[in-house]
Amino acid sequence: FCPPTQTLALLSAHTTTHCDHEEHERGARKRTKPHSIDIIRMMATASRTRVSATRVSAKGSSVPARTSRASARRAASVRTRAGADAGPFDGYTFKPIREREVSREMSTRYFQDLYKYADADVIIMGSGSAGLACAYELSKHPDVSVALIEQSVAPGGGAWLGGQLFSSMVIRKPAHHFLTELGLEFEDYENYVVLKHAAQYTSTIMSKVLEAPNVKLFNATCVEDLIVKENRVAGVVTNWSTVTLFGHDTQSCMDPNVLEAKVVVSACGHDGPFGATGVKRLEELGLVKKVPGMAALDMNKAEDAVVANTREVFPGMIITGMEVAEVDGCPRMGPTFGAMFISGQKAAYMALKALGKEDNALNTFTSIESGKSFKKDGFGSLFQKQ
C-alpha cells in the first residue's frame, strides 16, 4: 500500500517514461522507414531462411538442418567403423522367414505337447531345487513321461541364490555326491561343500532336464486344483499364470485345462502365494487333517526330517522338498540345500516304485554313496540317519 502522494508521483513518472518511449519509436520509424519493395524482399528472404533451416521429421517435430546433417554423418561413420572392424561379422545377414512360420512352429509344438502330456505318467508341481532333482532322476527313464509344471516364467524357485540374496550355495555332506554327478565343482570342507554360485546348480540341472525327450516343462502355468477320483489324486487342473493371478477377478469366466497322471509329485515349496499348494488343497478337501506350517529354524533337524518324511501323503500324491515341512510342521532349514536334492531324488524313486519300476530305479541313483546296501535297506532308510 502506498500513500496517495507517492502513488501520483509513480503514475506521473510512468506516464512520462511511456510517452518518451513512444516518441523514440516514432523517430526511429521516420529515420528507418523502408520502401515497400524492400519490405517484400525482406519477408521473402526470411521465409526461405526458415524453410532451409528446419526439416520436419516423420513425427512432425522440427529438427535444425545442421543438427540433422551432423547426426547423419555420425551414423554413417559408426556404420563404416562397424563394417571395417567387424571381422567375420562383416555383412552378417539372416535367412529370410515369414512371421507366420514362427507362429506355426511354436504353437504346433506346444499343442502337440499338451496332447501328449494330457495323460502323463508323472506330473511334478513346481520346479524348484527339489522338483528339478525329481525330474532329473525321472529323466533317466525314457519310458516314463514327465510333465513339469511351473507357475513362474523362470524355473528354479529359490535355488538361484543362497540365503538373503547371497550368491553361494551350501550343501551338507553326503548330498555333495549329487553335485559331482552333475559335473559341478565346489569348495570341499569336512562336513559340507560350497558351490560358487547357486545358479550353477539350477542352470546345470535344468539344462539336463530339458534335454530329456521324456520331460516337458510347462512354465508360466499354475496348478489351480487337483483331479481326485475314487479317493486318489489322478491329475491336476491348470491355467495360465496370468489368468490365475489376475484373470479370475477381472473376467466372468476363465475356465481351466486338465492333465491326468498316474502319479503327482507336489514340490511347491513353502510360503508365498503358491507355497505348499498341493497339501493346502488336500486340507481344504478334508483329505489331510492339518497343514500347520513350518516350525522355527533348526538346520540339523530340518534336513533329516524333510528327507525322512518325503512320502505319499495321500494316494496318488507324493510330497517333496519344503512342502514336507509345511504339512508335518518340521523345522525350517534356511539356506542349506542338500535335503532338497535328496528329497527330490527320493520322490522320484517313490514315483518309479508306484509305476512298478522299482528294480530299474535302483540302478539309476548313481550319486548314492558306494558301500551302501541300497537294494537291501531301501531309499528311505538310507538317508534317515545321515
C-alpha positions in Angstrom: 0.0 0.0 0.0 1.3 3.4 -1.0 0.2 6.9 0.3 -1.8 9.0 -2.3 1.0 11.4 -2.9 3.5 8.7 -3.6 1.0 6.9 -5.9 0.6 10.1 -8.0 4.3 10.5 -8.3 4.7 7.0 -9.5 1.9 7.4 -12.1 3.4 10.6 -13.4 6.8 9.0 -13.8 5.4 6.0 -15.6 3.4 8.3 -18.0 6.4 10.4 -18.8 8.5 7.3 -19.4 5.8 5.7 -21.6 5.5 8.9 -23.7 9.2 9.2 -24.1 9.3 5.6 -25.4 6.5 6.2 -27.9 8.3 9.4 -29.2 11.5 7.4 -29.6 9.7 4.7 -31.6 8.1 7.3 -33.9 11.5 8.9 -34.5 13.1 5.5 -35.3 10.3 4.7 -37.8 10.9 8.1 -39.5 14.6 7.5 -39.8 14.4 3.9 -41.0 11.2 3.7 -43.0 11.9 1.3 -45.8 10.4 1.2 -49.3 7.5 -1.3 -49.8 9.6 -3.4 -52.3 12.3 -3.6 -49.6 9.7 -5.0 -47.1 8.6 -7.7 -49.6 12.2 -8.7 -50.3 13.0 -9.0 -46.6 9.9 -11.1 -46.0 10.8 -13.5 -48.8 14.4 -13.8 -47.6 13.2 -14.6 -44.0 10.8 -17.3 -45.3 13.5 -19.0 -47.4 15.8 -19.0 -44.4 13.2 -20.6 -42.1 12.4 -23.3 -44.7 16.1 -24.2 -45.3 17.0 -24.0 -41.6 14.5 -26.7 -40.4 13.4 -30.1 -41.5 10.2 -31.7 -40.4 10.7 -35.2 -39.1 8.3 -38.1 -39.7 6.6 -37.4 -36.3 6.2 -33.7 -37.1 9.0 -32.3 -34.8 11.3 -29.7 -36.3 15.0 -30.6 -36.4 17.6 -28.0 -37.3 19.2 -28.8 -40.7 22.8 -28.6 -39.4 21.9 -30.9 -36.5 20.3 -33.4 -38.9 23.2 -33.4 -41.2 25.7 -33.9 -38.4 23.6 -36.8 -37.0 23.6 -38.5 -40.4 27.3 -38.1 -40.7 27.9 -39.6 -37.3 25.6 -42.5 -38.1 27.3 -43.2 -41.4 30.7 -43.0 -39.6 29.5 -45.6 -37.0 28.3 -47.9 -39.7 31.5 -47.6 -41.6 33.6 -48.3 -38.5 31.4 -51.3 -37.6 31.8 -52.8 -41.0 35.6 -52.1 -41.2 36.3 -53.8 -37.8 33.6 -56.5 -37.7 35.9 -59.3 -39.0 33.8 -62.5 -39.6 30.6 -60.4 -38.7 31.1 -58.0 -41.6 28.0 -58.2 -43.8 26.3 -60.8 -41.5 22.7 -61.4 -42.5 20.0 -63.8 -41.5 18.0 -66.1 -43.8 14.5 -64.8 -44.6 11.5 -66.1 -42.7 7.8 -65.4 -42.8 6.2 -64.3 -39.5 3.5 -66.9 -39.8 6.2 -69.6 -39.9 7.4 -68.6 -36.4 3.9 -68.6 -35.0 3.1 -72.1 -36.5 6.4 -73.7 -35.3 5.8 -72.5 -31.7 2.1 -73.2 -31.5 2.2 -76.6 -33.3 4.8 -78.0 -30.9 3.2 -76.6 -27.8 -0.2 -78.1 -28.6 1.4 -81.4 -29.5 3.0 -81.4 -26.1 -0.4 -80.6 -24.5 -1.9 -83.5 -26.4 0.9 -85.9 -25.3 1.1 -84.9 -21.6 -2.6 -84.7 -21.0 -2.0 -88.3 -20.0 1.4 -88.3 -18.3 3.0 -90.9 -16.1 4.2 -88.3 -13.6 3.3 -84.7 -13.1 5.6 -82.6 -10.9 4.1 -79.5 -9.5 6.9 -76.9 -9.0 10.4 -76.8 -10.5 12.5 -75.6 -7.5 15.5 -77.4 -6.3 13.6 -80.5 -5.2 11.3 -80.6 -8.2 14.2 -80.3 -10.6 16.1 -83.1 -8.7 13.0 -85.3 -9.1 12.6 -84.5 -12.8 16.3 -85.2 -13.3 16.1 -88.7 -11.8 12.9 -89.5 -13.8 14.5 -88.3 -17.0 16.9 -91.3 -16.8 13.8 -93.5 -17.6 12.9 -92.7 -21.2 9.7 -94.8 -21.0 8.3 -92.5 -18.2 6.6 -89.4 -19.4 7.0 -86.4 -17.0 5.2 -83.1 -17.1 7.0 -80.4 -15.0 4.6 -77.5 -14.2 6.0 -74.2 -13.0 3.9 -71.1 -12.2 6.8 -68.7 -12.8 8.3 -67.9 -16.2 11.7 -68.9 -14.8 12.0 -72.3 -13.3 14.3 -72.8 -10.3 12.3 -71.4 -7.4 14.6 -70.1 -4.7 17.7 -72.0 -5.9 19.1 -69.2 -8.0 20.6 -67.7 -4.9 21.7 -68.7 -1.4 20.4 -67.1 1.7 19.4 -63.4 1.9 20.1 -63.0 -1.8 23.8 -64.1 -1.4 25.4 -66.0 -4.2 27.0 -69.1 -2.8 25.1 -72.4 -2.0 26.0 -74.5 1.0 25.3 -78.3 0.8 25.8 -80.6 3.7 27.5 -83.9 3.0 26.8 -86.5 1.7 24.5 -84.7 -0.7 27.5 -83.2 -2.5 27.7 -86.5 -4.5 24.7 -85.3 -6.4 26.7 -82.1 -7.4 29.6 -84.4 -8.6 27.2 -86.4 -10.7 26.0 -83.1 -12.3 29.7 -82.2 -13.1 29.8 -79.2 -10.7 33.0 -78.2 -8.9 32.9 -76.9 -5.3 34.9 -76.0 -2.3 35.2 -79.0 -0.1 35.1 -78.8 3.7 34.8 -81.5 6.4 31.0 -81.7 6.7 29.8 -79.6 3.8 30.7 -78.1 0.4 30.2 -74.6 -1.1 29.1 -74.0 -4.6 30.5 -70.7 -6.0 27.0 -69.6 -7.1 23.7 -71.3 -6.5 22.7 -70.6 -10.2 25.3 -73.1 -11.2 23.2 -75.9 -9.8 19.9 -74.6 -11.1 21.1 -73.8 -14.6 23.0 -77.1 -14.9 20.3 -79.5 -13.7 17.7 -77.5 -15.7 19.6 -77.9 -18.9 19.9 -81.7 -18.4 16.2 -82.0 -17.6 15.1 -80.0 -20.6 17.3 -82.1 -22.9 15.5 -85.2 -22.0 12.9 -86.3 -24.6 10.5 -87.6 -21.9 10.2 -84.4 -19.9 8.2 -81.3 -20.8 8.3 -78.1 -18.9 5.1 -76.1 -18.8 6.2 -72.8 -17.3 4.0 -69.8 -16.7 1.4 -72.4 -15.8 -0.4 -72.7 -12.5 -2.0 -75.7 -10.8 -5.3 -74.4 -9.7 -6.8 -77.6 -8.4 -6.4 -81.4 -8.3 -8.3 -84.1 -10.0 -9.5 -86.6 -7.3 -11.2 -89.8 -8.3 -12.1 -92.8 -6.2 -10.2 -91.4 -3.2 -7.0 -90.9 -5.2 -5.2 -87.9 -6.8 -5.4 -88.5 -10.6 -4.1 -85.3 -12.1 -4.1 -81.5 -12.0 -6.2 -78.6 -13.1 -4.1 -75.9 -14.8 -4.4 -72.4 -16.2 -2.1 -69.7 -17.5 -0.4 -68.0 -14.5 -1.6 -64.6 -15.7 -5.2 -65.9 -15.6 -4.7 -67.4 -12.1 -3.1 -64.3 -10.7 -5.2 -61.6 -12.4 -7.9 -63.0 -14.7 -10.4 -64.6 -12.3 -11.0 -61.3 -10.6 -11.5 -59.3 -13.8 -13.3 -61.7 -16.1 -16.6 -63.5 -15.7 -15.4 -67.0 -16.7 -11.8 -68.2 -17.3 -12.2 -72.0 -17.3 -9.0 -74.1 -16.8 -7.4 -77.1 -18.6 -6.7 -80.6 -17.1 -3.8 -83.0 -17.2 -4.2 -86.6 -15.9 -1.3 -88.6 -14.3 -0.7 -91.9 -12.7 1.4 -90.1 -10.0 1.5 -86.5 -8.9 4.6 -85.1 -7.1 3.9 -81.9 -5.2 7.1 -79.8 -4.9 5.5 -76.4 -4.3 7.8 -75.3 -1.5 6.8 -73.1 1.4 5.5 -69.6 2.0 4.3 -67.3 -0.8 1.0 -67.3 -2.7 1.7 -70.7 -4.3 3.6 -72.3 -1.4 2.5 -75.8 -0.4 -0.3 -75.6 -3.0 -0.8 -79.4 -3.1 -1.2 -80.2 0.6 -3.2 -77.0 1.2 -5.7 -78.1 -1.3 -5.8 -81.6 0.3 -6.5 -79.9 3.6 -9.4 -77.8 2.1 -10.9 -81.0 0.7 -10.5 -82.7 4.1 -8.1 -85.3 2.7 -5.3 -84.4 5.2 -6.1 -83.4 8.7 -4.0 -80.3 9.1 -1.2 -78.2 7.4 0.4 -76.5 10.4 3.3 -74.8 8.5 7.0 -74.9 9.3 8.4 -74.8 12.8 11.3 -72.5 13.7 14.7 -72.9 12.1 16.9 -75.8 13.0 19.2 -76.8 10.2 20.4 -80.1 11.7 16.9 -81.4 12.5 15.2 -79.9 9.4 17.1 -81.6 6.6 17.0 -85.0 8.1 13.2 -84.6 8.8 12.4 -83.4 5.3 14.1 -86.4 3.6 12.8 -88.9 6.1 9.2 -87.7 5.6 9.2 -87.4 1.9 6.3 -89.7 1.1 3.0 -90.4 -0.4 0.8 -88.1 1.7 -2.4 -89.2 0.0 -3.0 -91.9 -2.6 -1.6 -90.7 -5.9 0.3 -87.7 -4.4 3.9 -87.6 -3.2 5.3 -84.6 -1.4 8.9 -83.4 -1.6 11.1 -80.5 -0.5 9.8 -77.9 1.8 6.2 -78.8 1.3 7.1 -81.7 3.6 7.9 -79.2 6.3 4.6 -77.4 5.8 2.4 -80.5 6.2 4.4 -82.0 9.1 5.5 -78.9 11.0 9.2 -79.7 10.6 11.7 -77.0 11.4 12.7 -74.8 8.5 16.3 -75.3 7.4 17.2 -71.9 6.0 19.9 -71.6 3.3 21.1 -75.2 3.0 20.1 -77.2 0.0 21.2 -80.8 0.4 17.8 -82.0 1.7 16.2 -80.5 -1.4 18.3 -82.6 -3.7 17.9 -85.9 -1.8 14.2 -85.3 -1.1 13.7 -84.8 -4.8 15.6 -88.0 -5.6 13.5 -89.9 -3.1 10.3 -88.6 -4.6 11.4 -89.9 -8.0 12.2 -93.3 -6.5 8.8 -93.5 -4.9 7.1 -92.4 -8.2 9.0 -95.1 -10.1 8.0 -97.6 -7.4 4.4 -96.6 -7.8 4.7 -97.2 -11.6 6.1 -100.7 -11.0 9.7 -99.7 -12.0 11.5 -100.1 -8.7 14.1 -102.5 -10.0 15.1 -100.1 -12.7 15.1 -97.2 -10.3 17.7 -98.9 -8.1 20.2 -98.8 -10.9 19.9 -95.2 -11.7 20.7 -93.3 -8.5 24.4 -93.1 -9.2 25.1 -90.3 -6.7 24.4 -92.6 -3.7 27.5 -93.3 -1.7 29.3 -96.5 -2.6 29.2 -99.2 0.1 25.5 -98.6 0.9 23.2 -101.6 0.5 20.6 -99.7 -1.4 18.5 -102.7 -2.5 18.6 -104.2 0.9 17.8 -101.1 3.0 15.7 -99.1 0.6 15.8 -95.5 -0.2 14.2 -94.0 2.9 16.4 -95.8 5.4 19.5 -94.9 3.5 19.1 -91.2 4.3 17.2 -91.0 7.6 20.4 -91.4 9.6 22.5 -89.0 7.6 
